[in-house]
Amino acid sequence: MWLQKISQVALAVVTAGLILFVNTSSGLAQLDYNPFPYNIQFEDLQIYSDPAVPRAPVVIDGREIFSVGKIDSNPAGERVALIRSELLEAIKDDSFTGVTIEKQSGLPVLYLVYQQPENSESSPQEDRRYLFTITKEDTIGRKSNQETAVDLKQEIEQAIARAKRERSLAYVLRQTIITGVLLLLAIFGTRLLEQLQTYSFRKAIQRVIPGLPNNNSSQPSNLTTLYRLKLGFAQFILWVITIFIIFRLFPYTRHWLYFIFSILGSTFNKSVFSIGDNDFSIINLLFLVGLFIASIIVSNHITNLLRTNLLQVTRMTRGSQEIISIITKYGLISLATIILLQAYGLNLSSLALIGSALGVGIGFGFQDIARNFASGIVLLFERSIQVGDFIQIGQHLGVVEEVRTRSIVLKTLDRISVIVPNSRLLSEEVINWNHRRNVTRLHLPVGVAYGSNVKKVKSALLRAAEEHVEVLRNPSPQVFFTEFGDSSLNFELLFWTSDPSRQAPLTSDLCFRIEEIFNEQGINIPFPQRDVNFKTEDLPVKLSPQLESHLLYLLKGLISNQYKHNKVRSKK
């Protein structure tokens, strides 16, 4: 805990020191004082432009003042570099007084005006330095060259005045104080979020809503884990925003920030590939993917609203609701995909080659996925297996919780979710107790002892079935005398239920009740019996001479010991 506090304070001190080093040194330079012999000239940092770009911005201290176009063989980037260097000189020079406009060859020309210091022999004189000539390439969105010149004159003078003010020592010190306050607020916010992380999600809610019952579990819940992850992400976002705001406070750090974002922007905006006449950059692809994901989220939301607010009111079966929901969902996604591709200028007919390539890929690499998807479409329209059906496939027995385009989710009687591919449902034998109707007949074999009154047995079995609330009255239960068994008279109780997933507990309840009724009426349930018969005829037995001699020896020994024992007892 203390290590985290020390690291946060150290981060704040280092950040404040770095910003103070960068900005204070340049602010003091305005006073002709340079405490650092190798001071980095941040003004020399250029925003490089692509020569092929028709227009480029003139940037001072991370702010775009205006933009210029290219003239014949003079690219816009080169014009920007010349204009920017002159503006930076004007910012450094205290003799700068303003911008003037003159016309040459019918075009307005901007000059930077400097006031030369007066001496004893002459009066003060103005020194004009050429800035740039305004052409029609510079007047995009403007009414005329002259109006453009007037607007640019005001913008340049305001930008130079602002840059001079931001390079003053008073401004740097004031912004440094603001930086310290922001860092303290960030540290306070981080400590607050760390304190919230020590609470579980339930305890945090209890702080807001008193009276919420406690959860005695010692293990953190999924909501608590997600809650703490969000708080950690909030700490990261807090520091990113704080550092971004601090960098925007000072001209030099703002210029670095603009430089970094310009490089990232040019990288992500560079064309990666082309389809037809359309070029696509990383930004285009990310934006397209983001819109596609957003369309999926919106489609899911609309489908859920349709299912909960409309389909459930119509009292349709769960299977029918699922079919309509899936068709609506994928229909909206397909429509959104077509609209997005058309909006990006992609001709769908030109995607035939891509579609054929995907077909070959599906044929070789995605056979299982394609087969499962096709099987899912067949199941949706055949409706042989629907949500809520109680089915058995292989060794898995359970209720269908969800029917997807690729698989179904089967919830077994042990509450275990089993993902079954759709192709398996069409290729293997599936037992569906709810197909067409929910009523299912169950079998319960019962054996009684020989000699029992079979009429009492029948009435007892029917009584047990009729007393249970889950056994249907129509069709009514039935009892059949099936066979004379080896140890018992065998009967079979047939009964109907509307919930086949409850067959295990229902059968168990009936067995308990049948046992009670049999005990009341004296009906015995036998256990397996076997009769063993022995023949009394003499069996010829032949012994070897050695075995006969041993048996005679043992017999003589037994007789001798018995004689001695009787003799001792007679003496006593």
C-alpha positions in Angstrom: 0.0 0.0 0.0 2.8 2.4 1.0 4.7 1.5 -2.2 1.7 2.4 -4.3 1.4 5.8 -2.6 5.1 6.5 -3.1 4.9 5.5 -6.8 2.0 7.8 -7.3 3.7 10.8 -5.7 6.9 10.0 -7.6 4.9 9.9 -10.9 3.3 13.2 -10.1 6.6 14.9 -9.2 8.4 13.5 -12.3 5.5 14.7 -14.6 5.5 18.1 -13.0 9.3 18.4 -13.2 9.4 17.4 -16.8 6.8 19.9 -17.8 8.4 22.6 -15.7 11.8 21.8 -17.4 10.4 22.0 -20.9 8.3 25.1 -20.5 10.2 27.2 -17.9 13.4 26.9 -19.8 11.8 28.3 -22.9 9.9 31.0 -20.9 13.2 32.2 -19.3 14.7 32.3 -22.8 12.5 35.3 -23.5 14.4 37.1 -20.7 17.7 36.3 -22.4 18.6 33.8 -19.7 19.5 30.2 -20.6 20.2 28.0 -17.6 20.7 24.9 -19.9 23.6 25.1 -22.3 22.1 22.4 -24.6 18.5 23.6 -24.6 16.3 21.7 -27.1 14.7 23.9 -29.6 11.1 22.6 -29.7 10.2 25.3 -32.2 12.2 23.5 -34.8 9.9 20.5 -34.6 8.1 20.4 -38.0 4.8 18.9 -38.9 5.8 17.1 -42.1 3.2 16.9 -44.8 2.9 14.6 -47.7 4.0 16.4 -51.0 1.0 14.9 -52.8 -1.5 16.5 -50.4 -3.1 19.5 -52.0 -3.4 21.5 -48.8 -1.4 21.6 -45.5 -2.1 23.3 -42.2 0.1 26.0 -40.6 0.5 24.9 -37.0 1.8 27.1 -34.1 2.1 25.6 -30.6 -0.1 22.7 -31.5 -2.9 24.9 -33.0 -3.9 25.0 -36.6 -4.1 28.7 -37.7 -4.9 28.3 -41.4 -4.1 26.1 -44.3 -2.5 26.8 -47.7 -2.5 25.0 -51.0 0.3 24.1 -53.4 1.4 26.4 -56.2 2.6 24.8 -59.4 5.8 22.9 -58.4 5.8 24.3 -54.9 4.2 21.7 -52.6 1.9 22.8 -49.8 4.3 21.3 -47.2 7.2 23.5 -48.4 5.1 26.6 -48.2 4.0 25.7 -44.7 7.6 25.2 -43.6 8.6 28.7 -44.9 5.5 30.4 -43.4 6.0 28.7 -40.1 9.6 29.6 -39.7 8.8 33.3 -40.3 6.0 33.2 -37.8 8.3 31.6 -35.2 10.8 34.4 -35.7 8.0 37.0 -35.2 7.1 35.3 -32.0 10.6 35.5 -30.7 11.2 39.1 -31.9 9.8 41.8 -29.6 9.9 44.4 -32.4 7.1 42.7 -34.3 4.2 45.1 -34.6 1.7 43.4 -36.9 0.8 42.1 -40.4 0.2 44.3 -43.5 -1.4 43.5 -46.9 -0.1 44.7 -50.2 -1.1 43.8 -53.8 1.4 42.5 -56.3 0.3 41.4 -59.8 -3.3 41.5 -58.7 -2.7 39.1 -55.7 -2.7 40.1 -52.0 0.6 39.6 -50.3 1.1 39.3 -46.5 4.1 41.0 -44.8 5.3 40.8 -41.3 6.1 44.3 -39.9 8.9 45.0 -37.5 9.7 48.3 -35.8 13.4 49.1 -36.0 14.8 50.9 -32.9 15.3 54.6 -33.3 18.7 56.2 -33.0 20.0 59.8 -32.7 20.3 60.3 -36.4 17.1 58.8 -37.8 13.5 58.2 -36.7 12.1 54.7 -36.2 11.7 52.7 -39.4 9.5 49.7 -40.3 11.1 46.5 -41.6 8.7 44.4 -43.7 9.4 40.7 -44.2 7.6 38.7 -46.9 5.3 36.0 -45.5 3.4 34.5 -48.5 1.1 35.3 -51.5 -2.5 34.4 -51.3 -3.7 32.5 -54.4 -6.9 30.9 -55.4 -5.6 27.6 -53.9 -5.7 29.3 -50.5 -9.2 30.6 -50.8 -11.2 27.4 -50.4 -14.4 28.4 -48.7 -13.6 32.1 -49.0 -15.4 34.7 -51.1 -12.3 36.4 -52.6 -8.5 36.7 -52.3 -8.8 40.1 -50.6 -11.3 38.9 -48.0 -9.1 35.9 -47.4 -6.2 38.2 -46.8 -8.1 40.3 -44.3 -9.2 37.2 -42.3 -5.7 35.7 -42.3 -4.2 39.0 -41.2 -6.4 38.9 -38.1 -5.8 35.2 -37.4 -2.0 35.6 -37.7 -1.9 38.6 -35.4 -4.0 36.9 -32.8 -2.0 33.7 -33.0 1.4 35.5 -32.6 0.0 37.6 -29.6 -1.3 34.4 -28.0 2.1 32.6 -28.6 4.0 35.5 -27.0 1.8 35.5 -24.0 2.1 31.7 -23.5 5.9 32.0 -23.6 6.0 34.4 -20.7 7.3 33.3 -17.4 4.1 34.4 -15.6 2.0 32.2 -17.9 4.3 29.2 -17.4 4.3 29.5 -13.6 0.5 29.9 -13.6 0.0 26.8 -15.7 2.5 24.9 -13.6 0.4 25.6 -10.5 -2.6 24.4 -12.4 -0.6 21.3 -13.3 0.1 20.6 -9.6 -3.6 21.0 -8.7 -4.6 18.6 -11.5 -2.0 16.0 -10.3 -3.2 16.3 -6.7 -6.8 15.8 -7.9 -5.7 12.8 -9.9 -3.9 11.3 -6.9 -7.0 11.9 -4.7 -9.2 10.3 -7.4 -6.9 7.3 -7.6 -6.9 6.8 -3.8 -10.7 7.0 -3.8 -11.0 4.4 -6.5 -8.5 2.1 -4.7 -10.5 2.5 -1.5 -13.6 1.4 -3.5 -11.8 -1.6 -4.8 -11.4 -3.0 -1.2 -15.2 -3.4 -1.0 -17.1 -6.1 -2.8 -19.8 -5.2 -5.2 -22.5 -6.0 -2.6 -20.8 -3.9 0.1 -20.5 -1.0 -2.3 -24.2 -1.2 -3.1 -25.0 -1.4 0.7 -23.3 1.9 1.1 -25.8 3.4 -1.3 -28.8 1.2 -0.5 -28.9 0.4 3.3 -30.7 -2.7 4.3 -29.5 -4.9 1.5 -29.0 -8.5 2.9 -25.4 -9.6 3.4 -23.7 -12.4 1.4 -21.7 -14.6 3.7 -19.7 -16.1 0.8 -15.9 -15.5 1.2 -15.2 -15.9 -2.5 -15.6 -12.8 -4.7 -18.5 -13.0 -7.1 -18.4 -12.4 -10.8 -20.0 -9.0 -10.3 -17.3 -8.1 -7.7 -14.6 -9.0 -10.1 -16.1 -7.0 -12.9 -16.7 -4.1 -10.6 -13.0 -4.1 -9.6 -11.9 -4.4 -13.2 -14.0 -1.4 -14.1 -12.5 0.6 -11.2 -9.0 -0.3 -12.4 -9.9 0.8 -15.9 -11.3 4.1 -14.4 -8.0 4.8 -12.8 -6.2 4.3 -16.1 -8.6 6.6 -17.9 -8.3 9.2 -15.1 -4.5 9.4 -15.5 -4.7 9.5 -19.3 -7.2 12.4 -19.2 -5.1 14.2 -16.6 -1.8 13.9 -18.6 -3.7 14.9 -21.8 -5.1 18.1 -20.1 -1.7 18.9 -18.6 0.0 18.6 -22.0 -2.6 20.9 -23.5 -1.8 23.6 -21.0 1.7 24.5 -22.4 2.6 25.4 -26.0 5.6 23.1 -26.3 4.0 20.0 -24.9 0.9 20.8 -26.9 3.1 20.9 -30.0 4.5 17.5 -29.2 1.0 16.2 -28.7 -0.1 17.5 -32.1 3.0 16.0 -33.7 2.3 12.6 -32.2 -1.4 12.7 -33.3 -0.4 13.9 -36.7 1.9 10.9 -37.2 -0.7 8.5 -36.0 -3.3 10.2 -38.2 -1.2 10.0 -41.3 -0.3 6.4 -40.5 -3.9 5.3 -40.0 -5.3 7.4 -42.9 -2.8 5.9 -45.3 -4.3 3.6 -47.9 -3.8 0.0 -47.1 -5.5 -1.7 -50.1 -7.9 -0.8 -52.8 -11.1 -2.4 -54.2 -12.1 -1.0 -57.5 -11.8 2.8 -57.4 -12.0 2.9 -53.6 -9.0 3.1 -51.3 -9.3 1.8 -47.7 -7.1 2.9 -44.8 -6.8 1.5 -41.3 -9.2 4.1 -40.0 -11.8 3.1 -42.6 -11.4 -0.5 -41.7 -11.7 0.2 -38.0 -14.7 2.4 -38.5 -16.3 -0.2 -40.7 -15.7 -3.0 -38.2 -17.0 -0.7 -35.4 -20.2 0.0 -37.4 -20.6 -3.7 -38.1 -20.2 -4.6 -34.4 -22.7 -1.8 -33.5 -25.2 -3.2 -36.0 -24.9 -6.6 -34.3 -25.5 -5.0 -30.9 -28.5 -3.0 -32.1 -29.9 -6.2 -33.8 -29.6 -8.2 -30.6 -31.3 -5.4 -28.7 -34.1 -5.1 -31.2 -34.5 -8.9 -31.1 -34.7 -9.0 -27.3 -37.3 -6.2 -27.3 -39.3 -8.1 -29.9 -39.1 -11.3 -27.9 -40.0 -9.8 -24.5 -42.5 -7.1 -25.5 -44.3 -8.6 -28.4 -43.8 -12.3 -29.0 -44.5 -13.3 -25.3 -47.8 -11.4 -25.4 -49.0 -13.4 -28.3 -48.6 -16.6 -26.3 -46.7 -18.4 -29.0 -44.6 -21.4 -28.2 -41.0 -20.9 -27.2 -39.9 -22.6 -30.4 -41.9 -20.3 -32.6 -40.6 -17.3 -30.7 -37.1 -18.5 -31.2 -37.5 -19.0 -34.9 -38.9 -15.4 -35.4 -36.2 -14.0 -33.2 -33.4 -15.7 -35.1 -34.8 -14.7 -38.5 -35.2 -11.1 -37.4 -31.7 -10.9 -35.9 -29.8 -12.3 -38.9 -32.1 -10.4 -41.3 -31.2 -7.1 -39.6 -27.5 -8.0 -39.6 -27.6 -8.9 -43.3 -29.5 -5.6 -44.1 -27.0 -3.5 -42.1 -24.0 -5.3 -43.8 -25.4 -4.5 -47.3 -26.0 -0.9 -46.3 -22.5 -0.5 -44.9 -20.9 -2.0 -47.9 -22.9 0.2 -50.2 -22.1 3.3 -48.1 -18.4 2.5 -48.4 -18.7 2.4 -52.2 -18.4 -1.4 -52.5 -20.3 -2.8 -55.4 -21.8 -6.1 -54.3 -21.5 -7.5 -57.8 -17.7 -6.9 -57.6 -17.6 -9.2 -54.5 -18.5 -12.2 -56.6 -14.9 -13.2 -56.8 -14.6 -12.9 -53.0 -17.7 -15.0 -52.6 -16.4 -17.7 -54.8 -13.1 -17.8 -52.9 -15.1 -18.0 -49.7 -17.1 -20.9 -51.2 -13.9 -22.8 -51.9 -12.7 -22.0 -48.4 -15.9 -23.2 -46.9 -15.7 -26.4 -49.0 -12.2 -27.2 -47.7 -11.7 -25.6 -44.3 -15.1 -24.9 -42.9 -17.0 -28.0 -43.7 -18.2 -28.6 -40.2 -19.3 -25.0 -39.7 -21.2 -25.0 -43.0 -22.8 -28.3 -42.3 -23.9 -27.2 -38.8 -25.2 -23.9 -40.1 -27.2 -25.6 -42.8 -28.5 -28.2 -40.3 -29.5 -25.3 -38.0 -31.5 -23.7 -40.8 -33.3 -27.0 -41.5 -34.1 -27.5 -37.8 -35.5 -23.9 -37.6 -37.9 -24.5 -40.4 -38.7 -28.2 -39.7 -39.3 -27.4 -36.0 -38.6 -31.0 -35.1 -36.6 -29.7 -32.1 -37.6 -26.5 -30.4 -36.8 -24.6 -27.3 -38.3 -26.3 -24.2 -38.4 -29.8 -25.7 -37.2 -32.7 -23.6 -35.0 -34.8 -25.8 -32.4 -37.6 -25.6 -29.4 -37.8 -27.9 -26.9 -40.5 -27.2 -26.3 -40.6 -23.4 -27.5 -37.0 -23.0 -31.0 -36.4 -21.6 -32.3 -32.9 -20.9 -34.3 -29.8 -22.0 -33.4 -27.7 -25.0 -32.5 -24.3 -23.6 -31.5 -22.6 -26.9 -31.5 -23.3 -30.6 -28.7 -21.6 -32.4 -27.7 -21.6 -36.1 -24.7 -23.8 -35.3 -25.7 -25.8 -32.2 -28.2 -26.3 -29.5 -27.8 -25.9 -25.7 -29.1 -28.9 -23.9 -29.6 -28.6 -20.1 -29.4 -32.1 -18.6 -31.2 -33.3 -15.4 -28.0 -32.6 -13.5 -28.1 -28.9 -14.6 -25.2 -29.3 -16.9 -25.2 -27.5 -20.3 -24.2 -29.6 -23.2 -23.5 -28.0 -26.6 -24.7 -30.4 -29.3 -23.8 -29.6 -33.0 -26.8 -29.3 -35.2 -25.5 -31.8 -37.8 -25.5 -34.5 -35.1 -29.3 -33.9 -34.6 -29.9 -34.7 -38.2 -27.5 -37.6 -38.6 -28.3 -39.5 -35.3 -31.5 -40.8 -33.7 -33.0 -38.3 -31.3 -35.8 -39.1 -28.9 -38.1 -36.1 -28.4 -40.8 -36.5 -25.7 -42.4 -33.1 -26.6 -42.7 -33.5 -30.4 -46.1 -32.4 -31.6 -47.5 -32.7 -28.0 -46.2 -32.5 -24.5 -48.1 -35.5 -23.1 -45.8 -38.5 -22.4 -46.6 -42.0 -21.1 -44.2 -43.6 -18.6 -43.8 -47.2 -17.6 -43.3 -48.5 -14.0 -42.8 -52.3 -13.6 -43.8 -53.8 -10.3 -43.5 -57.5 -9.0 -45.4 -59.1 -6.1 -45.1 -62.4 -4.4 -46.9 -65.5 -5.6 -50.2 -66.0 -3.8 -51.0 -62.3 -3.7 -54.5 -61.0 -4.6 -54.0 -59.6 -8.1 -57.1 -57.5 -7.9 -55.8 -55.8 -4.7 -52.5 -55.3 -6.5 -54.2 -53.6 -9.5 -56.3 -51.3 -7.3 -53.3 -50.4 -5.2 -51.3 -49.4 -8.2 -54.1 -47.3 -9.7 -54.7 -45.7 -6.3 -51.0 -44.6 -6.1 -51.1 -43.2 -9.6 -54.4 -41.3 -9.2 -53.3 -39.7 -5.9 -50.3 -38.0 -7.5 -50.9 -34.5 -8.8 -48.5 -34.8 -11.7 -50.2 -37.9 -13.2 -52.8 -36.9 -15.8 -56.4 -38.1 -15.3 -57.0 -38.1 -19.0 -55.6 -40.4 -20.4 -56.2 -42.4 -17.2 -53.5 -44.7 -15.7 -53.6 -48.4 -16.6 -52.3 -51.6 -15.0 -51.3 -54.7 -17.0 -50.5 -58.2 -15.7 -47.5 -58.8 -17.9 -46.1 -62.3 -16.9 -45.5 -65.0 -14.4 -42.0 -64.4 -13.4 -39.4 -66.8 -11.8 -40.0 -65.2 -8.4 -42.9 -62.9 -8.8 -46.1 -61.9 -10.5 -45.1 -59.0 -12.8 -47.3 -56.0 -13.4 -46.8 -52.8 -15.3 -48.2 -49.4 -14.3 -48.7 -47.0 -17.3 -49.4 -43.4 -16.5 -49.3 -40.1 -18.4 -47.6 -36.8 -17.6 -47.4 -33.4 -19.2 -43.8 -32.7 -18.1 -41.5 -35.5 -19.3 -38.5 -33.8 -17.8 -40.0 -34.7 -14.4 -40.1 -38.4 -15.0 -37.3 -39.3 -12.5 -38.8 -37.5 -9.5 -42.4 -38.6 -10.5 -41.4 -42.3 -10.7 -39.6 -42.1 -7.4 -42.7 -40.6 -5.7 -44.9 -43.4 -7.1 -42.5 -46.0 -5.8 -42.6 -44.6 -2.3 -46.4 -44.5 -2.4 -46.8 -48.0 -3.8 -44.5 -49.3 -1.0 -46.8 -47.7 1.6 -50.0 -49.0 0.1 -48.6 -52.6 -0.2 -47.6 -52.5 3.5 -51.1 -51.4 4.4 -52.8 -54.2 2.4 -50.2 -56.9 3.3 -48.9 -57.3 -0.3 -45.4 -58.6 -0.3 -42.7 -57.8 -2.8 -40.6 -61.0 -3.2 -36.8 -61.3 -3.6 -35.3 -63.8 -6.1 -35.6 -67.5 -5.0 -33.9 -70.7 -6.2 -34.6 -74.3 -5.2 -31.7 -76.7 -4.8 -32.5 -80.6 -5.0 -30.0 -83.3 -3.9 -30.3 -86.9 -5.2 -30.1 -89.7 -2.5 -28.7 -92.5 -4.7 -25.2 -94.0 -3.8 -22.4 -92.5 -5.8 -19.4 -94.8 -6.6 -16.3 -93.3 -5.1 -12.8 -94.7 -5.7 -9.9 -93.7 -3.5 -6.2 -94.2 -4.2 -4.2 -96.6 -1.9 -2.2 -93.7 -0.5 -5.3 -91.7 0.4 -6.9 -94.8 2.1 -3.8 -95.4 4.2 -3.8 -91.7 5.4 -7.5 -91.8 6.2 -7.1 -95.1 8.2 -4.2 -93.5 10.1 -6.2 -90.4 11.0 -9.2 -92.5 12.0 -7.1 -94.7 14.4 -5.6 -91.5 15.9 -9.0 -90.1 16.6 -10.3 -93.3 18.2 -7.2 -93.5 20.4 -7.5 -89.9 21.6 -11.2 -90.4 22.3 -10.5 -93.5 24.3 -7.9 -91.8 26.5 -10.2 -88.8 27.1 -13.0 -91.0 28.2 -10.6 -93.0 30.6 -9.4 -89.8 32.3 -13.0 -88.6 32.8 -14.0 -92.0 34.4 -11.1 -91.7 37.0 -12.3 -88.3 38.1 
